[in-house]
Amino acid sequence: MLELAGIIILGILAQWVAWRFKIPAILPLIIIGLLVGPIATLYMDAKIIEPIWNGEKGLFPGDSLFYFVSLAISIILFEGGLTLKRTEILNTGPVIGKLISIAVLITFTGGGVAAHYIFGLSWKISLLFSALIIVTGPTVITPILRNIPLKKDLSSILKWEGILIDPIGALFAVLVFEFISAGAGGEFTLVALEEFGKIVLFGFTFGFSFAHALVFSIKKKLIPHYLLNVFTLAAVLGVFVLSDAFAHESGLLAVVVMGMVMGNMS
């Protein structure tokens, strides 16, 4: 209980420090995490907060931490999707399109080549690494945008890229992993196309359908006002888990689509 309360208290303290000194929240979050984790271990011979270090100890034993983080990311991406308005991309649509297409390919290729020749990793592991570093993510971009005054168009471009790139990066990682697992040749091509199709199909289908269903429920007042927030939270988690059950890593796409659709409806 002390660790759980400590995580919440220190996290909010980090947000306050970021606001007070006008810096991105991720900086004090990282510093506090280091202080109560590795640095405390080095100088005090004990971790103040120990989320997971093996399958038996810690606040989230075994694989529980992984699932907890996945659900947390789904909430962040849904909230980010709600902020994506169509009016914002009237002038910046082509730029955003290039950032999530051409720039992704440049990062993927450059990261893979660098990992292979600089660190001596195999091509397969290098490409998997480069697929993972495609993602910037709203957890990094959004706090920075709150503290740096930018022109409206530039801020919109970075916000859209930071949110849309998450499911794209996950898709790349899945495809590369399938390549490593299945090997080269026609078999890989078939598996890759199947995985790509499943992720896109289930992600868009679940996201679009449940967004309209939730909006319909709200308009028809089928959900009491005092339950609206928690019901929406439950719906988002449900869509993420359900979509991911049908196609691995499609949950991220589903919650982003769900947020974008709801954010642009009356």
C-alpha positions, 0 to 999 in steps of 0.5 A: 500500500505504501508503494502504491500511494508513493507512486501516485504521490510522487507522480503528482509531485513531478507534475507540479514541479514540471508546472512550477519550473515550466519544463516537460513533465517527463524530466522530473518523472525520470529523475524521481524514478531514478532517485527511488529506484537505482540510486536508492539501491546504490546508496541505501542498499534498498529500493524505495519503490520496487514495482517488478524485479522478478516473478515473486516480489514487487507491486506488480509481480510477473507479467502484471506490470506489462498488462497494466502499462498496456491498459494505461497506454490505451487510456492515454491514446484514447484521450489523445484521439479526442483532441484530434480535430479535423479543422486542425489539419486543413492546412497541415494534412500533407505534412502530417501525412509525410511524417507518418509515412516517409519519415517513418520509413527514413527512421526505420531504415536509418535506425536499422542501418545504424544499429547494425553497423555501429552496435554490430547487431544482426539485421533481424534484431537491428530492424526490430530495434528500428521498428520500436524507435519509430514511436515518439508518443503523446506521453513525450510530445504532449507535455513538451507542447504544454511548456513550449510556445509554438505556432498553432499549425506546428503544435497541431502537426506535432500533436497529430504525429505523436498520437498517430505514430503509436499504432503505426510503430506497433504495426511495424514492430509486429510485421518485423517480428513476424518476419523474424519468426516466419523467415524470408520468402513467400511465407513471410509475405503471406503472414505479414499481409495477414497480420497487417490486414487483421490489425487494420480491419479490427482496429478500425472496425472496433474503434469506429463501431464502439465510438458511435455506440457510446455517443448514441448511448450518451445522446439517448441518456442511457448512461447516468451523468454521474457514471459517464466518466467511469463508463467511458473508461470501462468502454475504452479498456473493453475496446482495447482488450477486445480488439487486441484479442482478435488481432494482436496490437490492434487495440492501440489503433482501435482506441485512437480511432475511437477517440478521433471519431468521438472527438469530431462528433457533436 
